[in-house]
Amino acid sequence: MTFLGKLQTTFRSAYRQARAMSVGVADISNVDRVGFDQVLHGGARVGRARLLSGGYHTRPRRMLWACDNDAVEQPHTGRSPAPDVDLYVVRDAVVGGHGAHLTLDGDMVFASVVYPDYVKYWYEHRITPELWGVTAPVGPEIDTAFVISHFNFVWGHWLTEMYPKLLLMEGLSHLGVRAPILVPSTAPAYVPAIISATLPRHPIITYDPTQESVRVKRALLPHMLNRHYIFHEFLGAALDQRARGAPLHQAPGRLFISRRHLANDASFRRLTNQDEIEGIATELGLEMISPERLSWDDQIARFSNASVVMGEFGSGLHNTLLSPAETKVMALNWVVDVQSRIANFRRQDIGYLLATDGVPRIHNLEGVTHDFVIDPAAFRDKAQLVLDLADKAPLRRYEDIPVLRPEGRREAV
């Protein structure tokens, strides 16, 4: 490429980033609810319809042992109401960027049960707009499409913030609501693979976010089935439905989640005595697994048939969302309240083992990696306690999935 060509390319890149930096945020969280048929077929630019009522409370469960840290303890001290489940519809939106983000007249679209709150924070504070900015020229036009993703394709965020939407869409398909799913071509390979496995009758439309954006005449935005990781019962029942086909005739698994095989793990924390801890886990009879090396079907089978799951706090441990009631979980380190929210929701028992200095290693935007050490003697004692408790755990149970009964629905659409 000539010098002039390189200069033009640099200018275009800077211009696109500047455009992303200048956008506003269209928060549609509290748009008026209308009937189901009206939100699908009406003329309003933005609308939402209620699909399921929330309001019931997830009961907190006591941790397996006390942890002298208020942030760690807090999710286990009070009940939290589940949200209503809505379907949002946005008309004449432009979808683009590496997360299939929506814009409405140039503003980034946000809804508090379609996206986690940090998405809005990143919009408003212009944090790495190259991840979410919609800057490429508008290319093709689509009549109707589901849009389910955002920029954070880290596995744990996919599992808790995007995958539940597929299960809600499965319910909607029984009401006759089917449409293609719009996915950026830069999404990880597991995204289209899991979409196809879960919703084989929904075509996937991909676009290259570096080259084009897509105009969608009717964008369907399903609920995450949680708010602040307070999950709706519909999700638990839908996950249980998948677990029914798992090989539960086998002895329940006792798993240790290893992070040693993660590719390009530029993490903000590093367990420096990982080998020692994994060696003790193996001595105690735990099976070492790396979820990222398993197919999605294998992950469902393994975690839905686990009585014990241990490992460093992270995406792999969040797979206990698939595990049944009374599974015993031990997390090394603590980052946020998500793992506790999962445990409360799935009626699992959890304990945290922090670093030897008692300080959690949490995420930071500076890209700094913080080392930590887990006391091997403390790990051995706590792990043995967890295994002993698992031997006494009652039989697991599965819930029947609730039927979607959207307000204002008269016929299939």
Secondary structure in CASP SS format (residue, H / E / C, confidence):
PFRMAT SS
TARGET T0000
AUTHOR 0000-0000-0000
METHOD secondary structure of the structure
MODEL  1
M C 1.00
T C 1.00
F H 1.00
L H 1.00
G H 1.00
K H 1.00
L H 1.00
Q H 1.00
T H 1.00
T H 1.00
F H 1.00
R H 1.00
S H 1.00
A H 1.00
Y H 1.00
R H 1.00
Q H 1.00
A H 1.00
R H 1.00
A H 1.00
M H 1.00
S C 1.00
V C 1.00
G C 1.00
V E 1.00
A E 1.00
D E 1.00
I C 1.00
S C 1.00
N C 1.00
V C 1.00
D C 1.00
R E 1.00
V C 1.00
G C 1.00
F H 1.00
D H 1.00
Q H 1.00
V H 1.00
L H 1.00
H H 1.00
G C 1.00
G C 1.00
A C 1.00
R C 1.00
V E 1.00
G E 1.00
R E 1.00
A E 1.00
R E 1.00
L E 1.00
L E 1.00
S C 1.00
G C 1.00
G C 1.00
Y C 1.00
H E 1.00
T E 1.00
R C 1.00
P C 1.00
R C 1.00
R C 1.00
M C 1.00
L C 1.00
W C 1.00
A C 1.00
C C 1.00
D C 1.00
N C 1.00
D H 1.00
A H 1.00
V H 1.00
E H 1.00
Q H 1.00
P H 1.00
H H 1.00
T C 1.00
G C 1.00
R C 1.00
S E 1.00
P E 1.00
A C 1.00
P C 1.00
D C 1.00
V E 1.00
D E 1.00
L E 1.00
Y E 1.00
V E 1.00
V E 1.00
R E 1.00
D E 1.00
A E 1.00
V E 1.00
V E 1.00
G E 1.00
G C 1.00
H C 1.00
G C 1.00
A C 1.00
H E 1.00
L E 1.00
T E 1.00
L E 1.00
D C 1.00
G C 1.00
D E 1.00
M E 1.00
V E 1.00
F E 1.00
A C 1.00
S C 1.00
V C 1.00
V C 1.00
Y C 1.00
P C 1.00
D H 1.00
Y H 1.00
V H 1.00
K H 1.00
Y H 1.00
W H 1.00
Y H 1.00
E H 1.00
H C 1.00
R C 1.00
I C 1.00
T C 1.00
P H 1.00
E H 1.00
L H 1.00
W H 1.00
G C 1.00
V C 1.00
T C 1.00
A C 1.00
P C 1.00
V E 1.00
G E 1.00
P E 1.00
E E 1.00
I E 1.00
D E 1.00
T E 1.00
A E 1.00
F E 1.00
V C 1.00
I C 1.00
S C 1.00
H C 1.00
F C 1.00
N C 1.00
F C 1.00
V C 1.00
W H 1.00
G H 1.00
H H 1.00
W H 1.00
L H 1.00
T H 1.00
E H 1.00
M H 1.00
Y H 1.00
P H 1.00
K H 1.00
L H 1.00
L H 1.00
L H 1.00
M H 1.00
E H 1.00
G H 1.00
L H 1.00
S H 1.00
H C 1.00
L C 1.00
G C 1.00
V C 1.00
R C 1.00
A C 1.00
P C 1.00
I E 1.00
L E 1.00
V E 1.00
P E 1.00
S C 1.00
T C 1.00
A C 1.00
P C 1.00
A C 1.00
Y H 1.00
V H 1.00
P H 1.00
A H 1.00
I H 1.00
I H 1.00
S H 1.00
A H 1.00
T H 1.00
L C 1.00
P C 1.00
R C 1.00
H C 1.00
P C 1.00
I E 1.00
I E 1.00
T E 1.00
Y E 1.00
D C 1.00
P C 1.00
T C 1.00
Q C 1.00
E C 1.00
S E 1.00
V E 1.00
R E 1.00
V E 1.00
K E 1.00
R E 1.00
A E 1.00
L E 1.00
L E 1.00
P E 1.00
H C 1.00
M C 1.00
L C 1.00
N E 1.00
R E 1.00
H C 1.00
Y C 1.00
I E 1.00
F E 1.00
H C 1.00
E H 1.00
F H 1.00
L H 1.00
G H 1.00
A H 1.00
A H 1.00
L H 1.00
D H 1.00
Q H 1.00
R H 1.00
A H 1.00
R C 1.00
G C 1.00
A C 1.00
P C 1.00
L C 1.00
H C 1.00
Q C 1.00
A C 1.00
P C 1.00
G E 1.00
R E 1.00
L E 1.00
F E 1.00
I E 1.00
S C 1.00
R C 1.00
R C 1.00
H C 1.00
L C 1.00
A C 1.00
N C 1.00
D C 1.00
A C 1.00
S C 1.00
F C 1.00
R E 1.00
R E 1.00
L E 1.00
T C 1.00
N C 1.00
Q H 1.00
D H 1.00
E H 1.00
I H 1.00
E H 1.00
G H 1.00
I H 1.00
A H 1.00
T H 1.00
E H 1.00
L C 1.00
G C 1.00
L C 1.00
E E 1.00
M E 1.00
I E 1.00
S C 1.00
P H 1.00
E H 1.00
R H 1.00
L C 1.00
S C 1.00
W H 1.00
D H 1.00
D H 1.00
Q H 1.00
I H 1.00
A H 1.00
R H 1.00
F H 1.00
S C 1.00
N C 1.00
A E 1.00
S E 1.00
V E 1.00
V E 1.00
M E 1.00
G E 1.00
E E 1.00
F C 1.00
G C 1.00
S C 1.00
G C 1.00
L H 1.00
H H 1.00
N H 1.00
T H 1.00
L H 1.00
L H 1.00
S C 1.00
P C 1.00
A C 1.00
E C 1.00
T C 1.00
K E 1.00
V E 1.00
M E 1.00
A E 1.00
L E 1.00
N C 1.00
W C 1.00
V C 1.00
V C 1.00
D C 1.00
V H 1.00
Q H 1.00
S H 1.00
R H 1.00
I H 1.00
A H 1.00
N H 1.00
F H 1.00
R H 1.00
R C 1.00
Q C 1.00
D E 1.00
I E 1.00
G E 1.00
Y E 1.00
L E 1.00
L C 1.00
A C 1.00
T C 1.00
D C 1.00
G C 1.00
V C 1.00
P C 1.00
R C 1.00
I C 1.00
H C 1.00
N C 1.00
L C 1.00
E C 1.00
G C 1.00
V C 1.00
T C 1.00
H E 1.00
D E 1.00
F E 1.00
V C 1.00
I C 1.00
D C 1.00
P H 1.00
A H 1.00
A H 1.00
F H 1.00
R H 1.00
D H 1.00
K H 1.00
A H 1.00
Q H 1.00
L H 1.00
V H 1.00
L H 1.00
D H 1.00
L H 1.00
A H 1.00
D H 1.00
K C 1.00
A C 1.00
P C 1.00
L C 1.00
R C 1.00
R C 1.00
Y C 1.00
E C 1.00
D C 1.00
I C 1.00
P C 1.00
V C 1.00
L C 1.00
R C 1.00
P C 1.00
E C 1.00
G C 1.00
R C 1.00
R C 1.00
E C 1.00
A C 1.00
V C 1.00
END
